[in-house]
Amino acid sequence: MICHVCKVYYTQKTAYNSAMKDMREDIRKRLGMRIREMRKSAGITQEELGERASLNYKFIGELERGRVNVGLDSIARIAGALGVKIGDLFSKEKVSVQKVLVKEKNPLSQFSSRDLDLIKKSLRLLNRAFSKI
């Protein structure tokens, strides 16, 4: 038999726990949406963000969907990788994130102009030879 006072306390405690759980889930989802928005604004993929923040890209995906609890160290890494302050991840204000441009080294840049001319001639000869087959 449960006394009336205990039953009221238990009911209040359960309602409080449920409200706290809902609030935590809401915070995780909003943080995840904010990180996704900033990542896309920076023009990078989840894989690239994960690489820059030294975190697994799968974790980044789960985080963006609000499915995982994230620690302060991970939040700091993500903010650093995006080039923003930690507080910006929780702010509703629009924050400009600098786009990341990755310039890939042209594999042909190592050749001299003479070498490039020889490569072009070789490709033309190969093209002619195989187009007749």
N, C-alpha and C positions, 0 to 999 in steps of 0.2 A: 504494500500500500504506500502510495506517495502522498505526502502532505501537500496541502494547497499551496503553501509558500514555496516549497521545492519545485512544484510543477510550474508556477509562475516564473521562478528564477530560470529554470531549464528552458522554458519557452522563450524568454527574453534573450538568454544566452545563444540559443539556436538562431533566432532572428538576427542577432548582432553578428554572429559568425557568417551567416549567409550574406548579409549586407557587406561585410568586409571582403568576402570572397568575390562578390560581384564587383566591388570597387577595384580590387587588385586585377581582375581580368580586364576591366575597362582601361586601367592604366597601361597594362601590357599591350593591349590592342592599339591604343592611341600612340604609344611609343613606337610600336612596330610600323604603324602607318607613317609616322613622322620620319623614321629612318628610311623607309622605302621612298617617300617623297624626296628626301634630300639626296638619296643615292641616285635616283633617276634624274634629278636636277643636275647632278654632277656628271651624268652620262656614263655611269659605270654599272657593271653587272654585279650580281650577288657574289659571284666568284672573285671578281676584282676587289670588291670591298672586303671580302673575307681574307684575301691574300694580303691586302694592305694593312688590315687590322690584326693579322696573325690569328684569325679565327676560321673555323670550318664554314664553307659556303652553305652547307645544310643547316648549320646553326643560324646563319644570317637569315635564311628563308623561314625557319621556324620562328625566329624573333620578329620578322616583319609580319607574320601572321598572328602574332600575339600568343603563341603557344608555349613559349618557354620563359622561365624566370631568368633574368639577366643580372649579373653581378656588376658592381661598380667598375671593376677592372675592365670588363668587356665594353661597358658603356664608354669608358675613357678611350679605349682603343678605337672604337667606332667613330667617336667624335674626332679623334686625331686623324683617322684615315679620311674622313670627310672634310677635314680642315675647318671644323667649327668648334665652338665651346660646348662643354657638356650641357650647360643650361639651355643652349639652342635646341637641343634634342627634345626638351620638355616645353619649350615656348610655343605659343600659337602664332607668334609673329613670323612674317616671311623673312627667311634668312637666305642671303645669296650664297650659293655654293659654287665654288669655282669649278668649271668643267675641266676634266682631266683629259689632256690630249697626249696620247702615246704615239710618239714617232718611231716607227720601225725603221731600222737601218735597211736601206736598199741593198739587196744582195749583189747587185751589179756595180755598186759604187767602188768596189775593190779593183775593178778592171780599168785599164787605161783606155783611151778612145780608140787606139789601134786594136786592142784586144776586142773591144765591143764591135768594131767593124768586121773583124774576122768571125765573131760569133754570129752576127747578122747574116753574113754571106753563107756561113755553114747552114744556118737554119733555112735560108732560101733554097739552097741546094737539096737539103733533106726534104723540104716541102715539095719541090718539083719531082724528086725521085719517087716519093710515096704517093703523090697525086696521080701518077701514071699507072699505079698498080690496081 
